[in-house]
Amino acid sequence: MAVSYNRLWILLIDKGVTKTEMRKQAGISTTVLAKMGKNETVSMDTLTKICTALNCGLDDIVEIKADKERNTL
C-alpha cells in the first residue's frame, strides 16, 4: 500500500496555511513533515494531531492507494 498526502497539501493551500504554520500548530517535527513530503508513512498520532489542528478528518489529509501489483491479482 502507498500513501499520498496530496489532499493535505491542497487543504493547506485552500486554508491559506503554510506547511511550517501547520507543523507548529500540530506540534509535529520537521523530520515528520519531511517524511510526509516524500509520501512515507507516519504514525496515527501524527495524523490525529494534524486533523485536530486543521479541524478536519483523516480522509481530508491522506489517501491510501493500492500497489499496482495488487491491482493485477
DAFEN-V111010 format. One record per backbone hydrogen bond with DSSP energy under -1.0 kcal/mol. CO is the residue of the C=O (numbers start at 1). NH is the residue of the N-H. If there is no record, write none. Layout:
BEGIN
<<CO,NH> <CO,NH>>
END
This chain:
BEGIN
<<2,65> <4,63> <5,9> <6,10> <7,11> <8,12> <9,13> <10,14> <11,15> <12,17> <18,22> <19,23> <20,24> <21,25> <22,26> <23,27> <23,28> <29,33> <30,34> <31,35> <32,36> <33,37> <35,40> <36,39> <43,47> <44,48> <45,49> <46,50> <47,51> <48,52> <49,53> <50,54> <51,56> <57,60> <58,61> <58,62> <61,8> <63,4> <65,2> <67,71>>
END
